[in-house]
Amino acid sequence: MQKKAKAPWNVFIAIILAIIFGTWAGQDRSIFGVTYFSIFDTLGTIFLNSLSLIVVPLVSSSIITGIARIGNDQSFGRLGGKMFAFFLGTSLMAILIGLFCANIFSPGAPLIGAEARSMGNRSLDAINNSSALSMATFLIQIIPPNIVEIFSPGHMLGMIFFSLIFGYALSKIDSHPSSILQGFWQGIFQTMIQITHIILKLLPYGVFCLVGKVFAAEGLHSLQSLALFFATTIVGFAVFMFIGIPLLLKYVGGVSPIRHFKAMWPALITAFSTSSSSATLPVTLDCAEKRAGVSNRISSLVIPLGTSINMSGSALYACIASLFVAQCYGVPLTFTTQFLVVVMSLIASVGIAGVPSGSLVSIIVILKVIGLPPEGIGLFIAVDRLLDMCRTTVNVFSDSSCAVLVARSEGEKNVLTNDPGASS
């Protein structure tokens, strides 16, 4: 436990050092004839490549195993329909809140043009052209002509669509071949999670290079846009967690939002400190059953599955982050672009690993779909670790709220009838 606790501080220290060193180095200072900027660029690109390397197998195996597991579960019925309705509804609400905040505050506006010139190897015109997808092009990309293409760069939509169909079909075939294939994809998924853990051990060094590159190019000027991005995301989280979800609890579930906050408080503190919804799962289950009064029948089904596929906070964050990068590169936020971001934020959130900074993978997926380079995450990665703690808290609160809403829709009378603060 002690070892895990050091990780956030390592990242924070790396960010501070990168800001200082990057600002001092600029684009001209060099060592042995090699500029520090080029060193930041090379090492940062290697780190991004390692993240991009796991995107396809991680997302595809996550979706396939998740859909196959759901399709095999014969106990879902009406309960499963309600659960997915609340999952989809809360995630879509979060994404639309993020979309609204990103358009209202335009956090990337201060860096339009400047960052596009300094960061990418591609010109702004090329980025704009690659992202200016028509609706027809969008639909065509969903179903490419051959299966090999979907696992190559630039075909994320086809890969996700194929994974959804494959997972569903896998749940409908005979049990023996189905179990073999599910075991194979589950093995791929678990292996990718382990590789993700290995890569994220290098996160402080990757963050140092990516942040150092941004500040070497832009200096302290980039702090203005970074601070606005941070504030925009926090506002989005606050609106979702303190207005959107409480309204659902009050008027759909007929329960007290304040009591739910009190009931889930230990889980929320754990989520904030660990930045991992998976690590928080035992505490979330305990709070939902013993403090919120949700039956084991509901909580044992809704919360573990929600931890895997209902990443509302991460979806909101991915939406704002993707639009922020697009704004920084000066990409026009057309209806098609924003529609793509909304759809991809919703779909990619299913494949997010429940580990610290796991959302970076889904954001890379979205950036590739809308035609932006993955190195765009360097624009906001300086504040990602702190926002990761916040979005994990939102994820856990959303999952527990869905459990309460499902329980109330099933007629459970003891949900949030007692004040947890008075009894514990």
C-alpha positions in Angstrom: 0.0 0.0 0.0 2.8 2.4 0.9 4.4 1.9 -2.5 1.2 2.8 -4.3 0.8 5.9 -2.2 4.0 7.4 -3.6 2.8 7.3 -7.3 0.8 10.5 -7.3 3.6 12.5 -5.6 6.1 11.2 -8.2 3.9 12.5 -10.9 3.3 15.8 -9.2 7.1 16.3 -8.6 7.7 15.4 -12.3 5.2 18.0 -13.4 6.8 20.8 -11.3 10.3 19.9 -12.5 9.1 19.7 -16.1 7.6 23.2 -15.9 10.8 24.7 -14.4 13.2 22.9 -16.6 11.2 23.2 -19.8 10.7 26.9 -19.4 14.4 27.3 -18.7 15.5 25.2 -21.7 13.2 26.7 -24.3 13.7 25.4 -27.9 17.3 26.5 -28.3 19.3 25.3 -25.2 21.2 22.1 -26.0 23.6 19.6 -24.6 26.3 18.0 -26.7 24.7 19.7 -29.7 21.2 18.2 -29.1 18.5 20.5 -28.0 16.6 19.6 -24.8 13.4 20.2 -26.8 14.3 17.4 -29.2 15.1 15.1 -26.3 11.7 15.9 -24.7 10.1 15.3 -28.1 11.8 11.9 -28.7 11.3 10.4 -25.3 7.7 11.8 -25.0 6.9 10.2 -28.4 8.3 6.8 -27.2 6.0 7.0 -24.1 3.0 7.9 -26.3 3.8 5.0 -28.7 3.9 2.6 -25.8 0.4 3.8 -24.8 -0.8 3.6 -28.4 0.6 0.1 -28.7 -1.9 -1.3 -26.2 -5.0 0.6 -27.4 -6.3 -1.9 -30.0 -5.8 -5.1 -28.0 -7.0 -3.5 -24.7 -10.1 -1.9 -26.0 -11.1 -4.7 -28.3 -10.6 -7.4 -25.7 -12.4 -5.4 -23.1 -15.5 -4.8 -25.3 -15.6 -8.5 -26.5 -15.3 -10.0 -23.1 -17.8 -7.5 -21.6 -20.5 -8.0 -24.3 -20.0 -11.8 -24.3 -20.3 -12.0 -20.5 -23.5 -9.9 -20.5 -25.0 -12.0 -23.4 -24.3 -15.2 -21.5 -26.0 -14.0 -18.3 -29.5 -15.4 -18.4 -30.5 -13.7 -15.1 -30.6 -10.2 -16.6 -34.1 -9.8 -18.0 -35.9 -6.8 -16.8 -33.2 -6.0 -14.2 -30.5 -5.9 -16.9 -32.6 -3.6 -19.1 -33.0 -1.1 -16.2 -29.4 -1.3 -15.3 -28.1 -0.5 -18.8 -30.7 2.3 -19.2 -29.3 4.0 -16.2 -25.7 3.3 -17.2 -26.3 4.8 -20.7 -28.4 7.7 -19.3 -25.8 8.8 -16.7 -22.9 8.5 -19.1 -24.7 10.4 -21.8 -25.6 13.1 -19.4 -22.0 13.4 -18.2 -20.7 13.6 -21.8 -23.3 16.3 -22.8 -22.3 18.3 -19.7 -18.7 18.0 -20.7 -19.6 19.1 -24.3 -21.5 22.1 -23.0 -18.7 23.2 -20.7 -16.0 22.8 -23.4 -18.0 25.0 -25.8 -18.9 27.6 -23.2 -15.4 28.1 -21.7 -13.3 27.1 -24.8 -10.2 26.2 -22.7 -8.0 25.6 -25.7 -8.7 29.0 -27.4 -5.7 30.8 -25.9 -3.3 28.3 -27.6 -5.0 28.2 -31.1 -2.4 28.3 -33.8 0.7 28.6 -31.5 0.5 25.1 -30.1 -0.4 23.6 -33.4 2.8 25.0 -34.9 5.0 24.0 -32.0 3.8 20.4 -31.2 2.8 18.5 -34.3 4.9 17.4 -37.3 1.7 17.8 -39.3 0.5 21.1 -40.5 -2.7 22.7 -39.2 -4.3 22.3 -42.7 -3.5 18.6 -42.7 -5.0 18.1 -39.3 -8.1 20.1 -40.2 -8.6 18.1 -43.4 -8.2 14.8 -41.6 -10.8 15.7 -39.0 -13.3 17.2 -41.4 -15.3 14.0 -41.7 -18.7 14.0 -43.4 -21.5 11.9 -41.9 -21.2 9.6 -44.9 -17.5 9.1 -44.3 -18.2 8.4 -40.6 -20.7 5.7 -41.5 -18.4 4.1 -44.0 -15.5 4.0 -41.5 -17.7 2.0 -39.1 -17.7 -1.1 -41.4 -14.4 -1.3 -43.4 -14.2 -3.8 -46.3 -11.8 -6.3 -44.7 -11.1 -7.5 -41.1 -7.4 -6.8 -41.2 -7.9 -3.1 -41.7 -9.8 -2.6 -38.5 -6.7 -3.4 -36.5 -4.5 -0.9 -38.3 -4.1 2.8 -37.4 -7.0 5.1 -38.3 -9.7 2.5 -38.1 -10.8 2.7 -34.5 -14.5 3.0 -35.4 -14.4 -0.3 -37.4 -12.4 -2.0 -34.6 -15.0 -1.0 -31.9 -17.9 -2.0 -34.1 -16.4 -5.4 -34.9 -15.7 -6.0 -31.2 -19.3 -5.2 -30.3 -20.6 -7.6 -33.0 -18.0 -10.3 -32.2 -18.8 -10.2 -28.5 -22.5 -10.5 -29.1 -22.1 -13.3 -31.5 -19.7 -15.1 -29.1 -22.4 -15.2 -26.5 -24.8 -17.0 -28.9 -22.7 -19.9 -30.1 -22.3 -23.3 -28.4 -21.0 -23.3 -24.9 -17.8 -25.2 -25.5 -16.3 -23.1 -28.4 -17.7 -20.0 -26.7 -15.9 -20.7 -23.4 -12.6 -21.3 -25.3 -12.8 -18.1 -27.2 -14.0 -16.1 -24.1 -11.0 -17.6 -22.2 -8.7 -16.4 -25.0 -10.0 -12.9 -25.0 -10.1 -12.7 -21.2 -6.5 -13.7 -21.3 -5.7 -11.0 -23.8 -7.5 -8.5 -21.6 -5.8 -9.4 -18.4 -2.4 -9.4 -20.2 -3.1 -6.0 -21.6 -4.0 -4.7 -18.1 -0.7 -6.0 -16.8 1.2 -4.3 -19.7 -0.8 -1.1 -18.9 0.5 -1.3 -15.3 4.0 -1.7 -16.5 3.7 1.3 -18.8 2.1 3.4 -16.2 5.1 2.8 -13.9 6.9 5.0 -16.4 4.2 7.7 -16.1 6.3 10.2 -14.1 9.1 10.1 -16.8 6.6 10.3 -19.7 4.8 13.2 -18.0 8.1 15.0 -17.4 9.0 14.8 -21.1 5.6 15.7 -22.4 5.1 18.6 -20.1 8.7 19.7 -20.5 8.1 19.8 -24.3 5.0 22.0 -24.0 6.7 24.5 -21.7 9.9 24.5 -23.7 7.8 25.5 -26.7 5.3 27.9 -25.1 6.8 28.8 -21.7 4.6 29.9 -18.9 2.0 31.2 -21.5 0.6 27.6 -21.7 -0.4 27.8 -18.0 -3.3 30.0 -18.9 -4.9 27.4 -21.1 -4.0 24.6 -18.8 -5.6 26.4 -15.8 -8.7 27.0 -17.9 -8.9 23.4 -18.9 -8.6 22.3 -15.3 -11.3 24.7 -14.2 -13.6 23.6 -17.1 -13.2 20.0 -16.1 -13.8 20.6 -12.4 -17.0 22.6 -13.3 -18.2 19.7 -15.5 -17.6 17.2 -12.7 -19.3 19.4 -10.1 -22.4 20.0 -12.4 -22.7 16.2 -13.0 -22.1 15.1 -9.4 -23.9 17.8 -7.5 -26.7 18.7 -9.9 -27.3 16.0 -12.5 -27.1 12.8 -10.4 -28.9 14.4 -7.4 -31.8 15.3 -9.7 -32.0 11.7 -10.8 -31.9 10.4 -7.2 -34.5 12.9 -6.1 -37.1 12.7 -8.9 -36.5 9.3 -10.5 -35.4 7.3 -7.4 -37.4 9.3 -4.9 -34.5 9.3 -2.3 -32.5 11.9 -0.6 -29.2 12.8 -2.5 -27.7 14.1 0.8 -28.2 10.8 2.4 -26.6 9.1 -0.5 -23.6 11.3 -0.3 -23.3 10.5 3.4 -23.7 6.7 2.7 -21.0 6.6 0.0 -18.6 9.0 1.7 -16.0 6.2 2.7 -16.0 4.9 -0.9 -15.6 8.4 -2.4 -12.6 9.1 -0.1 -11.1 5.8 -1.1 -11.7 6.5 -4.8 -10.1 9.9 -4.6 -7.0 8.6 -2.8 -6.4 5.5 -4.9 -7.5 6.8 -8.4 -8.8 3.3 -9.1 -12.4 2.3 -9.3 -11.3 -1.3 -9.3 -9.4 -0.9 -6.0 -12.3 0.9 -4.5 -14.8 -1.8 -5.5 -14.9 -3.7 -2.1 -15.6 -0.4 -0.2 -18.2 0.7 -2.7 -20.1 -2.6 -2.3 -19.9 -2.4 1.5 -21.2 1.2 1.5 -24.0 0.4 -1.0 -25.3 -2.5 1.0 -24.7 -1.6 4.6 -25.0 2.2 4.5 -27.3 2.9 1.6 -29.5 -0.2 2.1 -29.3 -1.6 -1.4 -29.8 -5.4 -1.5 -26.9 -7.7 -2.3 -29.0 -9.0 -5.3 -28.8 -5.5 -6.9 -25.4 -4.2 -5.6 -23.5 -7.4 -6.5 -24.7 -7.1 -10.1 -24.8 -3.4 -10.8 -21.7 -2.1 -9.1 -19.1 -4.6 -10.3 -20.4 -4.3 -13.9 -20.6 -0.5 -13.5 -16.9 -0.5 -12.5 -16.1 -2.0 -15.9 -18.4 -0.2 -18.3 -20.1 2.8 -16.5 -17.2 5.3 -16.4 -19.3 8.5 -16.4 -16.6 10.7 -15.0 -14.0 9.3 -17.4 -16.4 9.8 -20.3 -17.0 13.5 -19.3 -13.3 14.0 -19.0 -12.5 12.4 -22.3 -15.1 14.6 -24.0 -13.6 17.8 -22.6 -10.0 16.7 -23.1 -10.6 15.8 -26.8 -12.4 19.1 -27.5 -9.6 21.0 -25.7 -7.0 19.4 -27.9 -9.1 20.2 -31.0 -9.4 23.8 -29.9 -5.6 24.0 -29.3 -4.9 22.8 -32.8 -7.4 25.1 -34.2 -9.7 22.4 -35.6 -13.2 23.7 -36.3 -15.7 22.1 -33.9 -18.3 21.2 -36.6 -21.4 19.3 -35.7 -19.8 16.1 -37.2 -16.7 16.5 -35.1 -18.6 17.1 -31.9 -21.0 14.2 -32.7 -18.0 11.9 -33.2 -16.5 13.1 -29.8 -19.8 12.4 -28.0 -20.2 8.9 -29.6 -16.6 7.9 -29.1 -16.5 9.2 -25.5 -19.5 7.0 -24.8 -18.1 3.9 -26.5 -14.5 4.3 -25.5 -15.4 4.7 -21.8 -16.4 1.0 -21.9 -12.9 0.0 -22.7 -11.2 2.2 -20.0 -9.1 0.1 -17.5 -10.0 0.8 -13.9 -6.5 1.9 -13.0 -4.8 5.3 -12.4 -4.6 7.4 -15.6 -6.5 4.6 -17.6 -8.5 7.4 -19.4 -5.4 8.4 -21.4 -6.0 5.3 -23.5 -9.6 6.2 -24.4 -8.6 9.8 -25.2 -5.9 8.5 -27.6 -8.7 6.5 -29.3 -10.9 9.6 -29.7 -8.1 11.8 -31.0 -7.2 9.2 -33.7 -10.8 9.1 -34.8 -11.2 12.8 -35.2 -7.8 13.0 -36.9 -5.6 14.6 -34.2 -2.2 13.3 -33.2 -1.9 11.4 -29.9 0.8 13.8 -28.7 -2.0 16.2 -28.1 -2.4 14.6 -24.6 0.8 16.5 -23.8 -1.3 19.6 -23.7 -3.2 18.6 -20.5 -1.2 15.7 -19.0 0.3 18.1 -16.4 -3.1 18.2 -14.6 -4.2 14.7 -15.5 -3.2 13.0 -12.3 -5.1 15.3 -10.1 -8.2 15.2 -12.4 -7.8 11.4 -12.4 -8.5 11.4 -8.6 -11.6 13.6 -9.2 -13.0 11.6 -12.1 -12.5 8.3 -10.3 -14.6 9.7 -7.4 -17.3 10.7 -9.9 -17.2 7.2 -11.5 -17.8 5.5 -8.1 -20.5 7.9 -7.2 -22.3 7.3 -10.5 -22.0 3.5 -10.2 -23.5 3.6 -6.7 -26.3 6.0 -7.8 -27.2 3.6 -10.6 -27.4 0.8 -8.0 -29.8 2.9 -5.9 -31.9 3.8 -8.9 -32.2 0.2 -10.0 -33.0 -0.9 -6.5 -35.8 1.7 -6.2 -37.2 0.8 -9.6 -37.4 -2.8 -8.3 -39.5 -1.7 -5.4 -36.9 -1.9 -2.6 -38.2 0.1 0.4 -35.2 0.3 2.7 -32.9 2.2 0.3 -31.5 5.3 2.0 -34.2 5.3 4.7 -31.7 5.8 7.5 -29.2 8.6 7.9 -25.7 7.0 7.7 -24.2 9.9 9.6 -26.4 9.2 12.5 -25.8 5.4 12.7 -22.1 5.3 12.1 
